[in-house]
Amino acid sequence: MSKRHPVRVLQVCTILLTARVFVAPVARYLSSRGYDVAIACSTVAAPDGPRLIGDGGLAGISVHHVQISRTVHPIKDLLAIWSLYRLIKRLRPTIVHTQTSKAGVIGRIAARLAGTPIVIHTAHAFPFHSLLSPVVRWCYIVIERWMARLTDLIIVDTESVRSDGLREHVVNDSGKLVTVSMGLDLQKFSPSKSGPGNLRAALGVGQQRLVVGTVARLVLDKGMDCFLEMAAHILAVRTDVQFFIVGDGPIRGALQQRACELGIAPYVLFLGHRSDVPNLMEAMDVFVLPTKREGFGMVFAEAMAMGKATVGSLIAPVAEVVENGVTGYLVPPDDTQGFADRVLELLADQKKRLDFGTAGRRRVELYFNVTRMCDSIEGHYRQLLEARNVCV
């Protein structure tokens, strides 16, 4: 690619956390390939998100502040479109690539108004999920169909999400909706040689105790009520188990109260947002998340990369990450006893935990590594650029 005329790409997302987690790996890769990459998002940390420390892998990449509300707010949304339109007119990118539903709407409208040649959207999950009321769900389907007309390519993380889009006729041409599996930084998520002993000690957990943990935003659709009920079932059988809940959210207080009502509060550590998630995963013996809805299930891939046996919900996206009976177990959502039984089975069988963990790490290395993801995304960029006779 000519260094004198690099292809300029503007990545658009809602909040800085999304930029660090989902956009940064692609932005770094594209920059290394000669693209001129910038990011537009709110540079203020979300009030219910973690405290952001360091550059988050965005060093050397221009980040422009555009305030995009995460909820529907007509006045704020119009202001966001106007701000982003002005930024796009100034930067003149060849490609605008949006991430997440709300930024996807704001970003695609602004990009088309500004005359951007290529508009791409990544839908980690479509917003018209089954937990919504029929009317709200239908409205979201109509919006996604309309937005697809403004889009040259829609990228999704799993075949199940692609099937959702095709079933609801989000696109007229199935070739406009492609799957690119998410990828992990396998150096960041890699078991250490020293093991988790020091962290366990710092958290007051002895080496003889077993740890069942989860990492999630504490909201209703992550199934954390099921996690606590599962913990109560497990503790009725054996009391040498400690439970970690890593993450925060609006229902944290209610969950802490529920743990007290179940009489398991001393066995459950609410650890809040943490910057050392890989280390905490390493301190776990089994990773569990009874989620009711996922776009991909990145956290399962992270736990597998850390060599942990996993127990997750038997829902389509998670089933593409966790291989049932090979890297972990899949249980129907809200089946509290089913989750407890599978976790108890793994706690009683160290060899199976190790076998599942080894198979999980191997699966992530093969299918969910960041290089494979970035190669695929750039390949789609090149196809669209070549179709418009842009030299790459």
Residue, then its C-alpha position, 0 to 999 in steps of 0.5 A: m500500500s502506498k505510504r503517500h496515499p494510505v486508505r483512511v478508516l474511521q472506526v465508530c463506536t459508542i464508548l471508549l471501553t468498546a474501542r479498547v476491547f473490540v476496536a483496538p486490535v483491528a485498529r493496530y493491525l490495520s495501522s501496521r498494514g499501512y492504513d490511516v486509522a482513527i476512532a470516534c467515540s465518547t472518550v469519557a468512561a461509562p458511569d457503570g463501566p470499569r475505571l480505564i487505566g493506560d492507553g488500552g492499546l490505542a497508543g498512536i491511534s487518533v481518538h476523536h470525542v463524539q458523544i453518542s448516547r447508549t439509549v434512544h434520545p432524539i435530541k442527543d442523537l441528532l447532535a451526535i449525527w451532526s458532530l460525527y458528520r462534521l468529523i467525517k467531512r473533515l477527515r474524509p475517510t474512505i471507509v467508515h466502520t461502525q460497531t454496536s447497534k446505537a453507534g451503527v445507526i448514528g455512524r451509518i447515517a452520518a457517513r452516508l450524509a457525508g458521502t463516505p464511499i464505503v460503510i461497514h457495520t459490525a453487529h455483535a448481536f442484532p437488537f431484536h432479541s427474543l426477550l423484547s416485547p413483539v412491538v419493540r422487537w418489530c421496530y428494531i427489525v424495521i430499523e435494522r432493515w433500513m440501516a442495511r440499505l445504507t451499508d455496504l457490508i455487515i459483519v457478525d461474530t457467529e453463524s447464529v447471529r447471521s442466521d438471525g439477520l437472514r431470517e428477519h430479512v435484514v439484508n436483501d443480498s445474503g452476500k452483504l452479511v458475513t461472519v468473522s469470528m472474534g479473536l483474542d490476544l492469546q498473549k494476554f489470555s495465557p496461563s502463567k507458569s507461576g499459577p494463581g497462588n498469590l492472587r488467591a492468597a490476596l483474596g483470602v482463598g486458601q489453596q485447598r478451596l475450589v473456586v467457581g467464578t464468572v465475569a459479567r456485567l451485572v444485568l438481568d440477561k446475564g443470568m446471575d440470579c441463576f448463578l447464585e441459586m446454583a451456588a446454593h445448590i452446590l454449597a448444600v453438597r460441599t462447602d469447600v467452594q468459593f464463588f467469584i463474581v467479577g464485574d459490576g452493574p445496576i443489579r449488584g445490590a439486589l444480587q448481594q441481597r439475594a446471596c444473603e437471603l440464600g445464606i451463601a454471602p460468606y462464600v460469594l465474593f463480589l469483586g467489581h470491575r477488575s483490570d486483572v481478569p486473566n489472573l482472576m480467571e486463572a484463579m478459578d477452577v471452573f468458569v460458569l455463566p448462565t447467560k440468557r443472551e449473547g452475541f458471541g460469548m467472548v468471555f467463554a473464549e477468554a476462560m478457555a484461553m486461560g485453560k479453564a473448563t467452562v459451563g455455559s448456557l445452551i444458546a446458539p452463540v455460546a454453542e459456537v464457542v464452547e464445544n459441549g462435552v469437549t471444552g465444557y458443558l452447555v445447560p439450558p438457561d435458568d436450569t439451576q439444578g442442571f448448572a449445579d450438577r455439571v459444576l459439581e461433576l467438574l469439581a469432583d474430577q480434576k482430570k476432566r477439568l484439565d482435559f476440558g481446559t487443554a481442549g479449550r485452549r487448543r480450540v481458541e488458538l485454532y478458531f478465535n485468535v486475533t490474527r485470524m480475525c484481523d486478516s479476515i476483516e482486512g480481506h473484506y476491506r480489500q474486496l470492497l476497495e478493489a470493487r471501487n478501484v481504490c488501490v491497496 
